[in-house]
Amino acid sequence: MFELFSFGENGWGDEILDGVAITAQLAIATLPIGLFIGFIVAFAAMSKNKPLRAIGYGYTTLMRGLPEILTLFVVYNGAGLLLNTIIKWWNVDAQPIDFSPFIAGVIALAMVFGAFSAEVLRGAFNALDEGQVEAGRAVGMSPNVIFWRIKLPQIWRFALPGLGNLWINMLKDTSLVSIIALNDLMRMTKVAVAFTKQPFTFYLVACLIYWLMSLLSEIILAKMEQNANRGIMRV
Amino acid sequence: MDSLEIIIKYWPKLLDGTLMTLKLTFLSVLVAAIISPFLALTRANASPMVQAPLRLYISFIRGTPILAQLFLIYYGSGQFRPILQEWGLWSFFRDPFNCALLTFVLNTTAYQTEILRGGIMGVNRGEIEAGKALGMNKLRILQRIVFPHAYRIAWPALGNEIILMMKASALASVVTIFDILGRTRQIFSRTFDFSIYLWAAILYLCITAIFVLIWRQAELRLNKHIAPSDHLSADKK
């Protein structure tokens, strides 16, 4: 039993750990891009410009209504097709290239994360106390300084619980990229299963690893929330 | 063959897939809706010892990807084939539809239980005491006071969960079930026409939109006696 998960020639420990590394890289690469999309879409949805607002709302509605795996297929197949069309147009004799599943995974996951986080961020912006912004203006802060000193720290505090949930969802959604042939935890488990013929054991281990990552995230997020809420009186 | 010809040729397959998606979603949500009230009551009232296994189950389901859960049941059952055959359960686990349904039921039951528990905890204690004062027994209090109120509180969140379940049902296509996404991938592999994915997206969006309308109508009916400015009409997200 332990030999199965040992490191080296006979065990699958190192392969599975490689998969965990890919899963973690995928999630960590997605987070900043997803947050960036989230901010852009949230700003668009709150803008005074009507078409821009429609785009912001349209984007969140669309992305939240589609299954994540469909988004992934659309990005993987669609972006691949698009890329090759452009290359063909550039140079007729060029060989078609394969679109990297890692990049497709990051783009698709970031698009989904962006849509959901835009809603969380919009809620956080709405929860801001207008009086504090006015106070900032009264002491002569520029709009830029008000954003960085007053708005952002509070948005962080309001949005953190929601963003934390989204992070855990996204971490779990990374398992979908195994379907488009990226060697993440899920995929490495599948490879191990094909060799050992012990599907339950290995998928259970994969589940336990994901579970561990989720629980670890929850603990860290709770600490971050505590930190963000320091100086706030509990009612 | 252009995109229009493809959709004209293949729309019966997509319709077939749509029915499969609806069937999977409806059945899993229905079974979970029957089980979850009991589990939610346990989660809200039972002693910590009784709750411990339930909490573990819910934490496991919420902490692991639904795809991993599906593989654990669908492929994992193969490891116990001799035992399952002995118990006459192998024919159940051999069928991908059953495995997908079982996974989705286990998954959405955990989420629905937590949502409903929140609803039960939100019921005003005074109302329960009023029921006791009127001489209602425990069952009657649950039936007349606790659950009607708990469902009103939980309704929007339950709707969100059903939409999430409908979206997650697309994963069934990975274990060879021909739902919307399964049919779409099949058609794409034959035609290499990308537009079929857009049709699939439209189908999923339509299902969500129609469901949201129905769910909101049902919410209005549930809350008929309460003013529309009540807390229930506030944003739930």
Chai-1 contact restraints between the chains, C-beta under 6 A:
chainA,res_idxA,chainB,res_idxB,connection_type,confidence,min_distance_angstrom,max_distance_angstrom,comment,restraint_id
A,G65,B,L205,contact,1.0,0.0,6.0,A-B,restraint_1
A,G65,B,T208,contact,1.0,0.0,6.0,A-B,restraint_2
A,L66,B,A201,contact,1.0,0.0,6.0,A-B,restraint_3
A,L66,B,Y204,contact,1.0,0.0,6.0,A-B,restraint_4
A,P67,B,K167,contact,1.0,0.0,6.0,A-B,restraint_5
A,P67,B,A170,contact,1.0,0.0,6.0,A-B,restraint_6
A,I69,B,A170,contact,1.0,0.0,6.0,A-B,restraint_7
A,L70,B,L181,contact,1.0,0.0,6.0,A-B,restraint_8
A,V74,B,Y197,contact,1.0,0.0,6.0,A-B,restraint_9
A,G78,B,F194,contact,1.0,0.0,6.0,A-B,restraint_10
A,L81,B,F194,contact,1.0,0.0,6.0,A-B,restraint_11
A,E119,B,K237,contact,1.0,0.0,6.0,A-B,restraint_12
A,K172,B,P65,contact,1.0,0.0,6.0,A-B,restraint_13
A,S175,B,P65,contact,1.0,0.0,6.0,A-B,restraint_14
A,S175,B,L67,contact,1.0,0.0,6.0,A-B,restraint_15
A,S175,B,A68,contact,1.0,0.0,6.0,A-B,restraint_16
A,I179,B,V174,contact,1.0,0.0,6.0,A-B,restraint_17
A,Q198,B,Q79,contact,1.0,0.0,6.0,A-B,restraint_18
A,P199,B,Y75,contact,1.0,0.0,6.0,A-B,restraint_19
A,P199,B,G76,contact,1.0,0.0,6.0,A-B,restraint_20
A,P199,B,G78,contact,1.0,0.0,6.0,A-B,restraint_21
A,P199,B,Q79,contact,1.0,0.0,6.0,A-B,restraint_22
A,F200,B,G76,contact,1.0,0.0,6.0,A-B,restraint_23
A,F200,B,Q79,contact,1.0,0.0,6.0,A-B,restraint_24
A,Y203,B,F71,contact,1.0,0.0,6.0,A-B,restraint_25
A,Y203,B,L72,contact,1.0,0.0,6.0,A-B,restraint_26
A,Y203,B,G76,contact,1.0,0.0,6.0,A-B,restraint_27
A,A206,B,A68,contact,1.0,0.0,6.0,A-B,restraint_28
A,C207,B,T64,contact,1.0,0.0,6.0,A-B,restraint_29
A,C207,B,A68,contact,1.0,0.0,6.0,A-B,restraint_30
A,C207,B,L72,contact,1.0,0.0,6.0,A-B,restraint_31
A,Y210,B,T64,contact,1.0,0.0,6.0,A-B,restraint_32
A,Y210,B,P65,contact,1.0,0.0,6.0,A-B,restraint_33
A,Y210,B,A68,contact,1.0,0.0,6.0,A-B,restraint_34
A,W211,B,G63,contact,1.0,0.0,6.0,A-B,restraint_35
A,W211,B,T64,contact,1.0,0.0,6.0,A-B,restraint_36
A,S214,B,G63,contact,1.0,0.0,6.0,A-B,restraint_37
